[in-house]
Amino acid sequence: MLAPRKKLWSTPTEILDVASSWMQLQPNDKVVDIGCGDGRVLIHLAAHWTALYNKEKKDEVSESEQSLLSVSFVGLDINLERIKEASSALKNAQQDGRVHSALSIKFYCANAMDSKDLYQDATLFFLYLIPRGLKIFKPILLEILRERCEKRMAASGAGDSGNSSNNKGVLRVLTYMSPLPEEVFLKRQVCEVAHQPGAAWPVFLYHLDEECLPPIEEADYSNTKI
């Protein structure tokens, strides 16, 4: 299990605004929040995506809901009570029209380390984890990335152009408070938060690609009997 915080903190609105700006959701994205808590990150992103669609619709740019509904959101948390809070908050956001009712947004009470099937096709991760949690989860990110790169190469060899966002071989990762270990961030911003006057906390954006993957160690056959 990922290392839990001793005290539960919800992601501040200031961080949510940065996340919406940096993540730049695209059709066919799948956004995953590991340790989603009360669901506010995914609900905020889904509301932002809904607002973009509504603007396009108002300006008669969008002809259908296909692009809107191609984006999906998944949140995982080990705390069942927090998942109940997230589900309730989502229902309220859908009822008041902030989030399109047909968007796929699912919250699971699950151990993220044992639930890779729920997010292995994700294109974007939000991680509000303590440093130890990021260190534990990073190998899973790299495993997903390696699998995706291998599929992309196989598809390319078979003549498939692989234009879908899930096949681009890139994982977008946003972390709050703590950096992703041993990775170079694309963006970093220190944000002041209203509930802690005088305090400021960093947000990091990473684009992980095949250059981030460690080399596959060659097997040692020196003691193999033939």
PyMOL commands that place a pseudoatom at each C-alpha (Angstrom):
pseudoatom trace, name=CA, resn=MET, resi=1, chain=A, elem=C, hetatm=0, pos=[0.000, 0.000, 0.000]
pseudoatom trace, name=CA, resn=LEU, resi=2, chain=A, elem=C, hetatm=0, pos=[1.182, 3.528, -0.742]
pseudoatom trace, name=CA, resn=ALA, resi=3, chain=A, elem=C, hetatm=0, pos=[2.377, 5.425, 2.296]
pseudoatom trace, name=CA, resn=PRO, resi=4, chain=A, elem=C, hetatm=0, pos=[-0.635, 7.355, 3.680]
pseudoatom trace, name=CA, resn=ARG, resi=5, chain=A, elem=C, hetatm=0, pos=[-0.492, 10.830, 5.137]
pseudoatom trace, name=CA, resn=LYS, resi=6, chain=A, elem=C, hetatm=0, pos=[-0.935, 10.994, 8.902]
pseudoatom trace, name=CA, resn=LYS, resi=7, chain=A, elem=C, hetatm=0, pos=[-3.473, 13.772, 8.342]
pseudoatom trace, name=CA, resn=LEU, resi=8, chain=A, elem=C, hetatm=0, pos=[-5.802, 14.016, 5.349]
pseudoatom trace, name=CA, resn=TRP, resi=9, chain=A, elem=C, hetatm=0, pos=[-5.484, 17.233, 3.345]
pseudoatom trace, name=CA, resn=SER, resi=10, chain=A, elem=C, hetatm=0, pos=[-7.649, 18.227, 0.403]
pseudoatom trace, name=CA, resn=THR, resi=11, chain=A, elem=C, hetatm=0, pos=[-6.041, 19.800, -2.650]
pseudoatom trace, name=CA, resn=PRO, resi=12, chain=A, elem=C, hetatm=0, pos=[-6.467, 23.612, -2.510]
pseudoatom trace, name=CA, resn=THR, resi=13, chain=A, elem=C, hetatm=0, pos=[-8.392, 25.474, -5.209]
pseudoatom trace, name=CA, resn=GLU, resi=14, chain=A, elem=C, hetatm=0, pos=[-5.229, 27.337, -6.230]
pseudoatom trace, name=CA, resn=ILE, resi=15, chain=A, elem=C, hetatm=0, pos=[-3.612, 24.014, -7.150]
pseudoatom trace, name=CA, resn=LEU, resi=16, chain=A, elem=C, hetatm=0, pos=[-6.699, 22.879, -9.031]
pseudoatom trace, name=CA, resn=ASP, resi=17, chain=A, elem=C, hetatm=0, pos=[-6.530, 25.974, -11.212]
pseudoatom trace, name=CA, resn=VAL, resi=18, chain=A, elem=C, hetatm=0, pos=[-2.875, 25.264, -12.042]
pseudoatom trace, name=CA, resn=ALA, resi=19, chain=A, elem=C, hetatm=0, pos=[-3.713, 21.633, -12.802]
pseudoatom trace, name=CA, resn=SER, resi=20, chain=A, elem=C, hetatm=0, pos=[-6.494, 22.657, -15.197]
pseudoatom trace, name=CA, resn=SER, resi=21, chain=A, elem=C, hetatm=0, pos=[-4.157, 25.030, -16.998]
pseudoatom trace, name=CA, resn=TRP, resi=22, chain=A, elem=C, hetatm=0, pos=[-1.178, 22.685, -17.264]
pseudoatom trace, name=CA, resn=MET, resi=23, chain=A, elem=C, hetatm=0, pos=[-2.837, 19.380, -17.996]
pseudoatom trace, name=CA, resn=GLN, resi=24, chain=A, elem=C, hetatm=0, pos=[-4.480, 20.619, -21.217]
pseudoatom trace, name=CA, resn=LEU, resi=25, chain=A, elem=C, hetatm=0, pos=[-6.987, 17.819, -21.600]
pseudoatom trace, name=CA, resn=GLN, resi=26, chain=A, elem=C, hetatm=0, pos=[-7.363, 16.374, -25.076]
pseudoatom trace, name=CA, resn=PRO, resi=27, chain=A, elem=C, hetatm=0, pos=[-9.877, 13.980, -26.657]
pseudoatom trace, name=CA, resn=ASN, resi=28, chain=A, elem=C, hetatm=0, pos=[-9.218, 10.347, -25.635]
pseudoatom trace, name=CA, resn=ASP, resi=29, chain=A, elem=C, hetatm=0, pos=[-7.381, 11.316, -22.456]
pseudoatom trace, name=CA, resn=LYS, resi=30, chain=A, elem=C, hetatm=0, pos=[-7.829, 9.214, -19.343]
pseudoatom trace, name=CA, resn=VAL, resi=31, chain=A, elem=C, hetatm=0, pos=[-7.059, 11.120, -16.149]
pseudoatom trace, name=CA, resn=VAL, resi=32, chain=A, elem=C, hetatm=0, pos=[-6.205, 9.212, -12.968]
pseudoatom trace, name=CA, resn=ASP, resi=33, chain=A, elem=C, hetatm=0, pos=[-5.913, 10.575, -9.430]
pseudoatom trace, name=CA, resn=ILE, resi=34, chain=A, elem=C, hetatm=0, pos=[-4.093, 8.195, -7.084]
pseudoatom trace, name=CA, resn=GLY, resi=35, chain=A, elem=C, hetatm=0, pos=[-5.227, 8.966, -3.541]
pseudoatom trace, name=CA, resn=CYS, resi=36, chain=A, elem=C, hetatm=0, pos=[-8.203, 10.958, -4.838]
pseudoatom trace, name=CA, resn=GLY, resi=37, chain=A, elem=C, hetatm=0, pos=[-9.685, 11.736, -1.414]
pseudoatom trace, name=CA, resn=ASP, resi=38, chain=A, elem=C, hetatm=0, pos=[-12.942, 13.655, -1.750]
pseudoatom trace, name=CA, resn=GLY, resi=39, chain=A, elem=C, hetatm=0, pos=[-12.658, 13.718, -5.556]
pseudoatom trace, name=CA, resn=ARG, resi=40, chain=A, elem=C, hetatm=0, pos=[-12.202, 17.450, -5.915]
pseudoatom trace, name=CA, resn=VAL, resi=41, chain=A, elem=C, hetatm=0, pos=[-9.315, 17.201, -8.402]
pseudoatom trace, name=CA, resn=LEU, resi=42, chain=A, elem=C, hetatm=0, pos=[-11.165, 15.043, -10.919]
pseudoatom trace, name=CA, resn=ILE, resi=43, chain=A, elem=C, hetatm=0, pos=[-14.428, 16.939, -10.452]
pseudoatom trace, name=CA, resn=HIS, resi=44, chain=A, elem=C, hetatm=0, pos=[-12.624, 20.249, -11.029]
pseudoatom trace, name=CA, resn=LEU, resi=45, chain=A, elem=C, hetatm=0, pos=[-10.933, 18.912, -14.175]
pseudoatom trace, name=CA, resn=ALA, resi=46, chain=A, elem=C, hetatm=0, pos=[-14.180, 17.415, -15.435]
pseudoatom trace, name=CA, resn=ALA, resi=47, chain=A, elem=C, hetatm=0, pos=[-15.958, 20.729, -14.827]
pseudoatom trace, name=CA, resn=HIS, resi=48, chain=A, elem=C, hetatm=0, pos=[-13.192, 22.559, -16.710]
pseudoatom trace, name=CA, resn=TRP, resi=49, chain=A, elem=C, hetatm=0, pos=[-13.528, 20.126, -19.626]
pseudoatom trace, name=CA, resn=THR, resi=50, chain=A, elem=C, hetatm=0, pos=[-17.329, 20.488, -19.576]
pseudoatom trace, name=CA, resn=ALA, resi=51, chain=A, elem=C, hetatm=0, pos=[-16.998, 24.293, -19.658]
pseudoatom trace, name=CA, resn=LEU, resi=52, chain=A, elem=C, hetatm=0, pos=[-14.712, 24.115, -22.699]
pseudoatom trace, name=CA, resn=TYR, resi=53, chain=A, elem=C, hetatm=0, pos=[-17.237, 21.927, -24.490]
pseudoatom trace, name=CA, resn=ASN, resi=54, chain=A, elem=C, hetatm=0, pos=[-20.130, 24.235, -23.579]
pseudoatom trace, name=CA, resn=LYS, resi=55, chain=A, elem=C, hetatm=0, pos=[-18.207, 27.222, -24.943]
pseudoatom trace, name=CA, resn=GLU, resi=56, chain=A, elem=C, hetatm=0, pos=[-17.528, 25.436, -28.221]
pseudoatom trace, name=CA, resn=LYS, resi=57, chain=A, elem=C, hetatm=0, pos=[-21.137, 24.398, -28.429]
pseudoatom trace, name=CA, resn=LYS, resi=58, chain=A, elem=C, hetatm=0, pos=[-22.279, 27.985, -27.803]
pseudoatom trace, name=CA, resn=ASP, resi=59, chain=A, elem=C, hetatm=0, pos=[-19.903, 29.212, -30.512]
pseudoatom trace, name=CA, resn=GLU, resi=60, chain=A, elem=C, hetatm=0, pos=[-21.155, 26.418, -32.819]
pseudoatom trace, name=CA, resn=VAL, resi=61, chain=A, elem=C, hetatm=0, pos=[-17.655, 24.966, -33.088]
pseudoatom trace, name=CA, resn=SER, resi=62, chain=A, elem=C, hetatm=0, pos=[-18.523, 21.521, -31.769]
pseudoatom trace, name=CA, resn=GLU, resi=63, chain=A, elem=C, hetatm=0, pos=[-20.974, 19.412, -33.739]
pseudoatom trace, name=CA, resn=SER, resi=64, chain=A, elem=C, hetatm=0, pos=[-21.344, 16.548, -31.267]
pseudoatom trace, name=CA, resn=GLU, resi=65, chain=A, elem=C, hetatm=0, pos=[-20.502, 15.290, -27.808]
pseudoatom trace, name=CA, resn=GLN, resi=66, chain=A, elem=C, hetatm=0, pos=[-18.056, 12.714, -29.145]
pseudoatom trace, name=CA, resn=SER, resi=67, chain=A, elem=C, hetatm=0, pos=[-14.897, 14.644, -28.219]
pseudoatom trace, name=CA, resn=LEU, resi=68, chain=A, elem=C, hetatm=0, pos=[-16.259, 15.582, -24.799]
pseudoatom trace, name=CA, resn=LEU, resi=69, chain=A, elem=C, hetatm=0, pos=[-17.231, 12.044, -23.882]
pseudoatom trace, name=CA, resn=SER, resi=70, chain=A, elem=C, hetatm=0, pos=[-13.956, 10.537, -25.136]
pseudoatom trace, name=CA, resn=VAL, resi=71, chain=A, elem=C, hetatm=0, pos=[-12.234, 11.833, -21.982]
pseudoatom trace, name=CA, resn=SER, resi=72, chain=A, elem=C, hetatm=0, pos=[-12.583, 9.734, -18.825]
pseudoatom trace, name=CA, resn=PHE, resi=73, chain=A, elem=C, hetatm=0, pos=[-11.612, 10.134, -15.168]
pseudoatom trace, name=CA, resn=VAL, resi=74, chain=A, elem=C, hetatm=0, pos=[-10.696, 7.553, -12.513]
pseudoatom trace, name=CA, resn=GLY, resi=75, chain=A, elem=C, hetatm=0, pos=[-9.978, 8.134, -8.837]
pseudoatom trace, name=CA, resn=LEU, resi=76, chain=A, elem=C, hetatm=0, pos=[-8.604, 5.609, -6.344]
pseudoatom trace, name=CA, resn=ASP, resi=77, chain=A, elem=C, hetatm=0, pos=[-8.429, 5.895, -2.590]
pseudoatom trace, name=CA, resn=ILE, resi=78, chain=A, elem=C, hetatm=0, pos=[-7.936, 3.343, 0.179]
pseudoatom trace, name=CA, resn=ASN, resi=79, chain=A, elem=C, hetatm=0, pos=[-10.401, 5.181, 2.448]
pseudoatom trace, name=CA, resn=LEU, resi=80, chain=A, elem=C, hetatm=0, pos=[-14.010, 4.165, 1.794]
pseudoatom trace, name=CA, resn=GLU, resi=81, chain=A, elem=C, hetatm=0, pos=[-15.436, 7.242, 3.526]
pseudoatom trace, name=CA, resn=ARG, resi=82, chain=A, elem=C, hetatm=0, pos=[-13.476, 9.517, 1.200]
pseudoatom trace, name=CA, resn=ILE, resi=83, chain=A, elem=C, hetatm=0, pos=[-14.763, 7.608, -1.809]
pseudoatom trace, name=CA, resn=LYS, resi=84, chain=A, elem=C, hetatm=0, pos=[-18.320, 8.121, -0.558]
pseudoatom trace, name=CA, resn=GLU, resi=85, chain=A, elem=C, hetatm=0, pos=[-17.599, 11.850, -0.238]
pseudoatom trace, name=CA, resn=ALA, resi=86, chain=A, elem=C, hetatm=0, pos=[-16.238, 11.905, -3.792]
pseudoatom trace, name=CA, resn=SER, resi=87, chain=A, elem=C, hetatm=0, pos=[-19.290, 10.121, -5.192]
pseudoatom trace, name=CA, resn=SER, resi=88, chain=A, elem=C, hetatm=0, pos=[-21.612, 12.534, -3.404]
pseudoatom trace, name=CA, resn=ALA, resi=89, chain=A, elem=C, hetatm=0, pos=[-19.666, 15.584, -4.615]
pseudoatom trace, name=CA, resn=LEU, resi=90, chain=A, elem=C, hetatm=0, pos=[-19.757, 14.257, -8.182]
pseudoatom trace, name=CA, resn=LYS, resi=91, chain=A, elem=C, hetatm=0, pos=[-23.512, 13.805, -8.018]
pseudoatom trace, name=CA, resn=ASN, resi=92, chain=A, elem=C, hetatm=0, pos=[-23.922, 17.397, -6.862]
pseudoatom trace, name=CA, resn=ALA, resi=93, chain=A, elem=C, hetatm=0, pos=[-21.650, 18.682, -9.648]
pseudoatom trace, name=CA, resn=GLN, resi=94, chain=A, elem=C, hetatm=0, pos=[-23.666, 16.781, -12.239]
pseudoatom trace, name=CA, resn=GLN, resi=95, chain=A, elem=C, hetatm=0, pos=[-26.972, 18.009, -10.864]
pseudoatom trace, name=CA, resn=ASP, resi=96, chain=A, elem=C, hetatm=0, pos=[-25.948, 21.660, -10.938]
pseudoatom trace, name=CA, resn=GLY, resi=97, chain=A, elem=C, hetatm=0, pos=[-24.550, 21.312, -14.457]
pseudoatom trace, name=CA, resn=ARG, resi=98, chain=A, elem=C, hetatm=0, pos=[-20.866, 21.893, -13.709]
pseudoatom trace, name=CA, resn=VAL, resi=99, chain=A, elem=C, hetatm=0, pos=[-20.010, 18.386, -14.921]
pseudoatom trace, name=CA, resn=HIS, resi=100, chain=A, elem=C, hetatm=0, pos=[-21.623, 16.788, -17.967]
pseudoatom trace, name=CA, resn=SER, resi=101, chain=A, elem=C, hetatm=0, pos=[-23.763, 13.934, -16.712]
pseudoatom trace, name=CA, resn=ALA, resi=102, chain=A, elem=C, hetatm=0, pos=[-22.548, 11.541, -19.424]
pseudoatom trace, name=CA, resn=LEU, resi=103, chain=A, elem=C, hetatm=0, pos=[-18.829, 11.956, -18.719]
pseudoatom trace, name=CA, resn=SER, resi=104, chain=A, elem=C, hetatm=0, pos=[-17.188, 8.783, -17.426]
pseudoatom trace, name=CA, resn=ILE, resi=105, chain=A, elem=C, hetatm=0, pos=[-16.003, 9.562, -13.889]
pseudoatom trace, name=CA, resn=LYS, resi=106, chain=A, elem=C, hetatm=0, pos=[-15.462, 6.628, -11.552]
pseudoatom trace, name=CA, resn=PHE, resi=107, chain=A, elem=C, hetatm=0, pos=[-14.202, 6.432, -7.997]
pseudoatom trace, name=CA, resn=TYR, resi=108, chain=A, elem=C, hetatm=0, pos=[-12.867, 3.183, -6.534]
pseudoatom trace, name=CA, resn=CYS, resi=109, chain=A, elem=C, hetatm=0, pos=[-12.002, 2.193, -2.995]
pseudoatom trace, name=CA, resn=ALA, resi=110, chain=A, elem=C, hetatm=0, pos=[-8.852, 0.268, -3.848]
pseudoatom trace, name=CA, resn=ASN, resi=111, chain=A, elem=C, hetatm=0, pos=[-5.166, -0.150, -3.139]
pseudoatom trace, name=CA, resn=ALA, resi=112, chain=A, elem=C, hetatm=0, pos=[-3.500, 1.489, -6.137]
pseudoatom trace, name=CA, resn=MET, resi=113, chain=A, elem=C, hetatm=0, pos=[-0.556, -0.927, -5.959]
pseudoatom trace, name=CA, resn=ASP, resi=114, chain=A, elem=C, hetatm=0, pos=[-2.891, -3.868, -6.598]
pseudoatom trace, name=CA, resn=SER, resi=115, chain=A, elem=C, hetatm=0, pos=[-5.244, -2.195, -9.092]
pseudoatom trace, name=CA, resn=LYS, resi=116, chain=A, elem=C, hetatm=0, pos=[-3.165, -1.469, -12.172]
pseudoatom trace, name=CA, resn=ASP, resi=117, chain=A, elem=C, hetatm=0, pos=[-5.993, -2.742, -14.379]
pseudoatom trace, name=CA, resn=LEU, resi=118, chain=A, elem=C, hetatm=0, pos=[-8.005, 0.351, -13.414]
pseudoatom trace, name=CA, resn=TYR, resi=119, chain=A, elem=C, hetatm=0, pos=[-5.434, 2.821, -14.764]
pseudoatom trace, name=CA, resn=GLN, resi=120, chain=A, elem=C, hetatm=0, pos=[-2.949, 1.071, -17.049]
pseudoatom trace, name=CA, resn=ASP, resi=121, chain=A, elem=C, hetatm=0, pos=[-4.412, 2.893, -20.070]
pseudoatom trace, name=CA, resn=ALA, resi=122, chain=A, elem=C, hetatm=0, pos=[-4.199, 6.328, -18.406]
pseudoatom trace, name=CA, resn=THR, resi=123, chain=A, elem=C, hetatm=0, pos=[-2.577, 9.229, -20.244]
pseudoatom trace, name=CA, resn=LEU, resi=124, chain=A, elem=C, hetatm=0, pos=[-2.393, 11.625, -17.323]
pseudoatom trace, name=CA, resn=PHE, resi=125, chain=A, elem=C, hetatm=0, pos=[-1.790, 11.151, -13.587]
pseudoatom trace, name=CA, resn=PHE, resi=126, chain=A, elem=C, hetatm=0, pos=[-2.365, 13.525, -10.678]
pseudoatom trace, name=CA, resn=LEU, resi=127, chain=A, elem=C, hetatm=0, pos=[-0.305, 12.489, -7.651]
pseudoatom trace, name=CA, resn=TYR, resi=128, chain=A, elem=C, hetatm=0, pos=[-0.650, 14.203, -4.288]
pseudoatom trace, name=CA, resn=LEU, resi=129, chain=A, elem=C, hetatm=0, pos=[1.561, 11.745, -2.426]
pseudoatom trace, name=CA, resn=ILE, resi=130, chain=A, elem=C, hetatm=0, pos=[4.308, 12.056, 0.152]
pseudoatom trace, name=CA, resn=PRO, resi=131, chain=A, elem=C, hetatm=0, pos=[7.865, 11.416, -1.158]
pseudoatom trace, name=CA, resn=ARG, resi=132, chain=A, elem=C, hetatm=0, pos=[7.838, 7.773, -0.070]
pseudoatom trace, name=CA, resn=GLY, resi=133, chain=A, elem=C, hetatm=0, pos=[4.541, 7.231, -1.879]
pseudoatom trace, name=CA, resn=LEU, resi=134, chain=A, elem=C, hetatm=0, pos=[5.931, 8.727, -5.085]
pseudoatom trace, name=CA, resn=LYS, resi=135, chain=A, elem=C, hetatm=0, pos=[9.026, 6.525, -4.821]
pseudoatom trace, name=CA, resn=ILE, resi=136, chain=A, elem=C, hetatm=0, pos=[6.862, 3.443, -4.397]
pseudoatom trace, name=CA, resn=PHE, resi=137, chain=A, elem=C, hetatm=0, pos=[4.503, 4.306, -7.251]
pseudoatom trace, name=CA, resn=LYS, resi=138, chain=A, elem=C, hetatm=0, pos=[7.071, 5.518, -9.789]
pseudoatom trace, name=CA, resn=PRO, resi=139, chain=A, elem=C, hetatm=0, pos=[8.094, 1.978, -10.938]
pseudoatom trace, name=CA, resn=ILE, resi=140, chain=A, elem=C, hetatm=0, pos=[4.463, 1.343, -11.897]
pseudoatom trace, name=CA, resn=LEU, resi=141, chain=A, elem=C, hetatm=0, pos=[4.442, 4.520, -13.985]
pseudoatom trace, name=CA, resn=LEU, resi=142, chain=A, elem=C, hetatm=0, pos=[7.596, 3.375, -15.775]
pseudoatom trace, name=CA, resn=GLU, resi=143, chain=A, elem=C, hetatm=0, pos=[6.154, -0.094, -16.283]
pseudoatom trace, name=CA, resn=ILE, resi=144, chain=A, elem=C, hetatm=0, pos=[3.047, 1.384, -17.905]
pseudoatom trace, name=CA, resn=LEU, resi=145, chain=A, elem=C, hetatm=0, pos=[5.226, 3.651, -20.032]
pseudoatom trace, name=CA, resn=ARG, resi=146, chain=A, elem=C, hetatm=0, pos=[7.428, 0.766, -21.190]
pseudoatom trace, name=CA, resn=GLU, resi=147, chain=A, elem=C, hetatm=0, pos=[4.405, -1.331, -22.151]
pseudoatom trace, name=CA, resn=ARG, resi=148, chain=A, elem=C, hetatm=0, pos=[2.978, 1.592, -24.092]
pseudoatom trace, name=CA, resn=CYS, resi=149, chain=A, elem=C, hetatm=0, pos=[6.234, 2.239, -25.939]
pseudoatom trace, name=CA, resn=GLU, resi=150, chain=A, elem=C, hetatm=0, pos=[6.529, -1.434, -26.858]
pseudoatom trace, name=CA, resn=LYS, resi=151, chain=A, elem=C, hetatm=0, pos=[2.962, -1.480, -28.196]
pseudoatom trace, name=CA, resn=ARG, resi=152, chain=A, elem=C, hetatm=0, pos=[3.623, 1.687, -30.183]
pseudoatom trace, name=CA, resn=MET, resi=153, chain=A, elem=C, hetatm=0, pos=[6.755, 0.194, -31.722]
pseudoatom trace, name=CA, resn=ALA, resi=154, chain=A, elem=C, hetatm=0, pos=[4.925, -3.017, -32.552]
pseudoatom trace, name=CA, resn=ALA, resi=155, chain=A, elem=C, hetatm=0, pos=[2.081, -1.078, -34.149]
pseudoatom trace, name=CA, resn=SER, resi=156, chain=A, elem=C, hetatm=0, pos=[4.564, 1.004, -36.143]
pseudoatom trace, name=CA, resn=GLY, resi=157, chain=A, elem=C, hetatm=0, pos=[6.264, -2.144, -37.379]
pseudoatom trace, name=CA, resn=ALA, resi=158, chain=A, elem=C, hetatm=0, pos=[2.897, -3.488, -38.468]
pseudoatom trace, name=CA, resn=GLY, resi=159, chain=A, elem=C, hetatm=0, pos=[2.156, -0.344, -40.448]
pseudoatom trace, name=CA, resn=ASP, resi=160, chain=A, elem=C, hetatm=0, pos=[-0.195, 1.232, -37.885]
pseudoatom trace, name=CA, resn=SER, resi=161, chain=A, elem=C, hetatm=0, pos=[0.426, 4.968, -37.564]
pseudoatom trace, name=CA, resn=GLY, resi=162, chain=A, elem=C, hetatm=0, pos=[-0.731, 4.881, -33.928]
pseudoatom trace, name=CA, resn=ASN, resi=163, chain=A, elem=C, hetatm=0, pos=[-2.299, 8.325, -33.865]
pseudoatom trace, name=CA, resn=SER, resi=164, chain=A, elem=C, hetatm=0, pos=[-4.472, 7.853, -30.780]
pseudoatom trace, name=CA, resn=SER, resi=165, chain=A, elem=C, hetatm=0, pos=[-3.273, 9.687, -27.659]
pseudoatom trace, name=CA, resn=ASN, resi=166, chain=A, elem=C, hetatm=0, pos=[-2.973, 6.399, -25.785]
pseudoatom trace, name=CA, resn=ASN, resi=167, chain=A, elem=C, hetatm=0, pos=[-0.297, 5.260, -28.248]
pseudoatom trace, name=CA, resn=LYS, resi=168, chain=A, elem=C, hetatm=0, pos=[1.962, 8.319, -28.180]
pseudoatom trace, name=CA, resn=GLY, resi=169, chain=A, elem=C, hetatm=0, pos=[4.301, 6.790, -25.632]
pseudoatom trace, name=CA, resn=VAL, resi=170, chain=A, elem=C, hetatm=0, pos=[4.073, 9.746, -23.250]
pseudoatom trace, name=CA, resn=LEU, resi=171, chain=A, elem=C, hetatm=0, pos=[2.703, 9.925, -19.721]
pseudoatom trace, name=CA, resn=ARG, resi=172, chain=A, elem=C, hetatm=0, pos=[1.821, 13.343, -18.338]
pseudoatom trace, name=CA, resn=VAL, resi=173, chain=A, elem=C, hetatm=0, pos=[2.249, 13.440, -14.568]
pseudoatom trace, name=CA, resn=LEU, resi=174, chain=A, elem=C, hetatm=0, pos=[1.430, 16.302, -12.217]
pseudoatom trace, name=CA, resn=THR, resi=175, chain=A, elem=C, hetatm=0, pos=[2.603, 16.141, -8.613]
pseudoatom trace, name=CA, resn=TYR, resi=176, chain=A, elem=C, hetatm=0, pos=[1.766, 18.477, -5.765]
pseudoatom trace, name=CA, resn=MET, resi=177, chain=A, elem=C, hetatm=0, pos=[4.038, 19.207, -2.793]
pseudoatom trace, name=CA, resn=SER, resi=178, chain=A, elem=C, hetatm=0, pos=[6.725, 16.653, -3.704]
pseudoatom trace, name=CA, resn=PRO, resi=179, chain=A, elem=C, hetatm=0, pos=[8.695, 16.126, -6.932]
pseudoatom trace, name=CA, resn=LEU, resi=180, chain=A, elem=C, hetatm=0, pos=[8.813, 12.856, -8.809]
pseudoatom trace, name=CA, resn=PRO, resi=181, chain=A, elem=C, hetatm=0, pos=[12.098, 11.205, -7.767]
pseudoatom trace, name=CA, resn=GLU, resi=182, chain=A, elem=C, hetatm=0, pos=[15.010, 11.489, -10.193]
pseudoatom trace, name=CA, resn=GLU, resi=183, chain=A, elem=C, hetatm=0, pos=[12.967, 13.045, -13.008]
pseudoatom trace, name=CA, resn=VAL, resi=184, chain=A, elem=C, hetatm=0, pos=[13.324, 16.440, -14.665]
pseudoatom trace, name=CA, resn=PHE, resi=185, chain=A, elem=C, hetatm=0, pos=[10.154, 18.488, -14.495]
pseudoatom trace, name=CA, resn=LEU, resi=186, chain=A, elem=C, hetatm=0, pos=[8.727, 20.312, -17.490]
pseudoatom trace, name=CA, resn=LYS, resi=187, chain=A, elem=C, hetatm=0, pos=[7.126, 23.004, -15.320]
pseudoatom trace, name=CA, resn=ARG, resi=188, chain=A, elem=C, hetatm=0, pos=[7.309, 24.054, -11.682]
pseudoatom trace, name=CA, resn=GLN, resi=189, chain=A, elem=C, hetatm=0, pos=[5.304, 26.688, -9.872]
pseudoatom trace, name=CA, resn=VAL, resi=190, chain=A, elem=C, hetatm=0, pos=[5.174, 27.667, -6.224]
pseudoatom trace, name=CA, resn=CYS, resi=191, chain=A, elem=C, hetatm=0, pos=[1.591, 28.463, -5.216]
pseudoatom trace, name=CA, resn=GLU, resi=192, chain=A, elem=C, hetatm=0, pos=[0.316, 30.365, -2.224]
pseudoatom trace, name=CA, resn=VAL, resi=193, chain=A, elem=C, hetatm=0, pos=[-2.794, 28.827, -0.687]
pseudoatom trace, name=CA, resn=ALA, resi=194, chain=A, elem=C, hetatm=0, pos=[-5.540, 30.755, 1.067]
pseudoatom trace, name=CA, resn=HIS, resi=195, chain=A, elem=C, hetatm=0, pos=[-5.961, 28.385, 4.007]
pseudoatom trace, name=CA, resn=GLN, resi=196, chain=A, elem=C, hetatm=0, pos=[-2.291, 28.738, 5.002]
pseudoatom trace, name=CA, resn=PRO, resi=197, chain=A, elem=C, hetatm=0, pos=[-1.332, 32.447, 4.938]
pseudoatom trace, name=CA, resn=GLY, resi=198, chain=A, elem=C, hetatm=0, pos=[2.366, 32.897, 4.285]
pseudoatom trace, name=CA, resn=ALA, resi=199, chain=A, elem=C, hetatm=0, pos=[2.821, 29.333, 3.046]
pseudoatom trace, name=CA, resn=ALA, resi=200, chain=A, elem=C, hetatm=0, pos=[3.544, 28.341, -0.544]
pseudoatom trace, name=CA, resn=TRP, resi=201, chain=A, elem=C, hetatm=0, pos=[3.811, 24.891, -2.050]
pseudoatom trace, name=CA, resn=PRO, resi=202, chain=A, elem=C, hetatm=0, pos=[5.226, 23.641, -5.350]
pseudoatom trace, name=CA, resn=VAL, resi=203, chain=A, elem=C, hetatm=0, pos=[3.452, 21.974, -8.243]
pseudoatom trace, name=CA, resn=PHE, resi=204, chain=A, elem=C, hetatm=0, pos=[5.415, 19.967, -10.814]
pseudoatom trace, name=CA, resn=LEU, resi=205, chain=A, elem=C, hetatm=0, pos=[4.512, 18.812, -14.320]
pseudoatom trace, name=CA, resn=TYR, resi=206, chain=A, elem=C, hetatm=0, pos=[6.378, 15.935, -15.996]
pseudoatom trace, name=CA, resn=HIS, resi=207, chain=A, elem=C, hetatm=0, pos=[6.183, 14.449, -19.465]
pseudoatom trace, name=CA, resn=LEU, resi=208, chain=A, elem=C, hetatm=0, pos=[7.591, 10.951, -19.229]
pseudoatom trace, name=CA, resn=ASP, resi=209, chain=A, elem=C, hetatm=0, pos=[8.683, 9.334, -22.474]
pseudoatom trace, name=CA, resn=GLU, resi=210, chain=A, elem=C, hetatm=0, pos=[10.867, 6.422, -23.521]
pseudoatom trace, name=CA, resn=GLU, resi=211, chain=A, elem=C, hetatm=0, pos=[14.027, 8.373, -22.683]
pseudoatom trace, name=CA, resn=CYS, resi=212, chain=A, elem=C, hetatm=0, pos=[12.987, 8.165, -19.020]
pseudoatom trace, name=CA, resn=LEU, resi=213, chain=A, elem=C, hetatm=0, pos=[12.995, 4.371, -19.071]
pseudoatom trace, name=CA, resn=PRO, resi=214, chain=A, elem=C, hetatm=0, pos=[15.931, 2.598, -17.437]
pseudoatom trace, name=CA, resn=PRO, resi=215, chain=A, elem=C, hetatm=0, pos=[17.742, 0.054, -19.627]
pseudoatom trace, name=CA, resn=ILE, resi=216, chain=A, elem=C, hetatm=0, pos=[16.524, -3.500, -19.417]
pseudoatom trace, name=CA, resn=GLU, resi=217, chain=A, elem=C, hetatm=0, pos=[19.190, -5.467, -17.611]
pseudoatom trace, name=CA, resn=GLU, resi=218, chain=A, elem=C, hetatm=0, pos=[20.612, -8.291, -19.649]
pseudoatom trace, name=CA, resn=ALA, resi=219, chain=A, elem=C, hetatm=0, pos=[20.237, -11.696, -18.072]
pseudoatom trace, name=CA, resn=ASP, resi=220, chain=A, elem=C, hetatm=0, pos=[23.396, -13.224, -16.645]
pseudoatom trace, name=CA, resn=TYR, resi=221, chain=A, elem=C, hetatm=0, pos=[23.940, -16.613, -18.286]
pseudoatom trace, name=CA, resn=SER, resi=222, chain=A, elem=C, hetatm=0, pos=[27.495, -17.139, -16.960]
pseudoatom trace, name=CA, resn=ASN, resi=223, chain=A, elem=C, hetatm=0, pos=[26.412, -19.961, -14.650]
pseudoatom trace, name=CA, resn=THR, resi=224, chain=A, elem=C, hetatm=0, pos=[23.933, -21.535, -17.012]
pseudoatom trace, name=CA, resn=LYS, resi=225, chain=A, elem=C, hetatm=0, pos=[24.601, -25.165, -17.837]
pseudoatom trace, name=CA, resn=ILE, resi=226, chain=A, elem=C, hetatm=0, pos=[24.074, -26.247, -21.433]
for i in range(1, 226): cmd.bond("trace and resi %d" % i, "trace and resi %d" % (i + 1))
show_as sticks, trace
zoom trace
